[in-house]
C-alpha cells in the first residue's frame, strides 16, 4: 500500500478521502490546522499544518 499525505483531512471532502484511504489500507498523514478534528482511523496519523506555511508543510510531507 501507499504512504499518503492528505492536506485538509478534517474538511468535508478530505474526511471522506481519509476514510477511503484508510479503508483501502494506506498509511496516511492527515494534515489540518486543527488536527484534533481529524477522525481517528487505522493507519492515520494526525498532524497540525497549514497550507500557507510552505516550510512547515514541506517538513510534514
N, C-alpha and C positions, 0 to 999 in steps of 0.2 A: 504494500500500500504506500501511499504518498505522504509526505510531510507538507502541510499547507498552512500558510499564514492568511488569516481572514480578517481584513480590516472592516470594522463596522459590525462585528459579530453579535452585538446586542440589539441591533436595529430590526425593523420589520423583515426585510429581505435577508439580512445577514443571519438572523437567528434561524431562519428556515434552511439556509445553506449550511449552517453549522450542524444542525440536526442531521441533514442528509449526509454530510461528510463523515460525521460520527457513526451513523448507521452503516456506512459502507466500509468502516474500519480504518479510516485515515487518521493520522496523528495531526491534530490541529492546534495552532496557536491562535486563539481568538483575541483580537485586539479591539479595544474600545476605550473611550475616555472614562467610562465608569465600568471597570471590569467586574464589579460585583453584580452587574445586571446580566452578565453572560451566564447562560444556563449551564449547570454542571452536567456534563455528559462524558461517557467513556472516551478516552483519547484526547480530551480537550484540556488545554491549559489556558487560563485567562490571564491576559497581560494588559496593563494600562498603556495606552498610546493615543496619539493624536495625529491625524493626517497632516496637520500644519506644522508639526515638529519633524522636519526632514531627517535630522540626525538621529533622533530618538526612534523614529520609525525604522530607519535603516538598521539600527542596532538590534531591534526586535526581529527583523526579518533575517 
